[in-house]
């Protein structure tokens, strides 16, 4: 018997098709086999971009002796966390309850009904490595426990199931007030790293939603500490090795507090939200570094992470090329850098980016991560550095690149389309708008179905009914409406949110908030319980995004139904807003919309080039933390700005609008 993954559409599952483990995809046939044979289930959840997933595959799942144990004593199921975030979210909670940590690869042991009774993340192949038992030892222990002490297994499973069921609902009712926003900002300040920027210590993750939230607080309050937190964080990441200085874009996170050594995978969702944060920072502060970072991120997406002809954004780029590799594509020995550069170029580059004989990578101590240690010594060195980076990229382009997962997920396509519409305005790059609108047209044509909502992947009906796909699409449709002035985009957002109100809203007495799965979804074990998440982990929470969409619909349409829904949505989660702090930033941004005045810029005039078009672009480029832009076709150009319920007199020129906004 060979495993059953070769025919699966997921790149992660296909990558395991050659393994000697008898893998099965998630689904009832696998559970039926486990029940029929009275065997426990090994559930492996990972992703094609995941470094430690590749490590565990190479060390254990490709080992014939390990495969023999698995095939004899277990039914083995492999899940792509990108394709099935609903499965991943639930089993992460179960394993975290057991071990205190989650992550990928997730290694969970289930009863034949899908209930977790034991688990962990990465298991090394041999005992005592990293202070953990070897995987073969774990497998033998778990199989014996399942055969000989079923009562203990069932008691463990019951306790974990109760915990998962209780924690899937993150709603905590409260009262909406400006104090929530202020108190949460203070909480964020307490975990700010004043030395290197960012929040907390190693490992250090980007928190772009926090940067945008605090940027809004600075705009309103003009407190120096708020600006310092945002600027030091954005500059810290911009200079660190978490940013790809050669090719653009950001790696997923840094293993150290200084942002130097990253986990090298590049994710669509990280880069979409970081792009928005740098664009907002540039619009607010005018710092040229932010513009450079945003420009290079856009260039990388165009080059590596998109299909401009069909209209799609891809999912990810791997950290590694092959098993045993650890970021070798992205890093440089001194000899590798010298071979690509003139001696003068090398001297400048090495000084700026800290290239030395002793690098940062443990598996190869001569490998250097490029991070901006110091500026060039003089004005004459800046063009040399620029040329050196071009040569370095040309040399890197000759290497075999890490795998790019070309799956087009609806939620992440919508997120990148939103970021590209923002980039189109702020960077004045119309080609960004062209691709973003093409992507959004495909979402509407290929993913939306008025009967069952959004599918999760372009061109595939299953899986479907995930809240995140709906609300991220609705948010992007509103961005398209503001960018184009075409009412059909607003109407599409309205259609999606009304579908969510029917399919995702908790209408039970004392309920409220949106469930992650539509009513027609469900399945084995934990999937029978719908979740109501509000934490950003690591993507913006779907309930937070839903609240932002409701706030924008209310500001754009002035229809009371949207304000009523917004207030109901926020009250459901307000009790946890402050305690969530960093992980509630998307929800807090929506609360900010509800308790502080919104800026509405309305531009009228003929289509095409002219004063109205220029004022429209200016409106889109202007930074405001709570802003909507309405474009109307009329005979004469004019623009008004309303802050809350106070509106200006009309102006008719871009210069006058700029003065008004200032």
Order of alpha helices (4+ residues) and beta strands (2+ residues): alpha-beta-alpha-beta-alpha-alpha-beta-alpha-beta-beta-alpha-alpha-alpha-beta-alpha-alpha-beta-beta-beta-alpha-alpha-beta-beta-beta-alpha-alpha-alpha-beta-alpha-alpha-beta-beta-beta-alpha-alpha-alpha-alpha-alpha-alpha-beta-alpha-beta-beta-beta-alpha
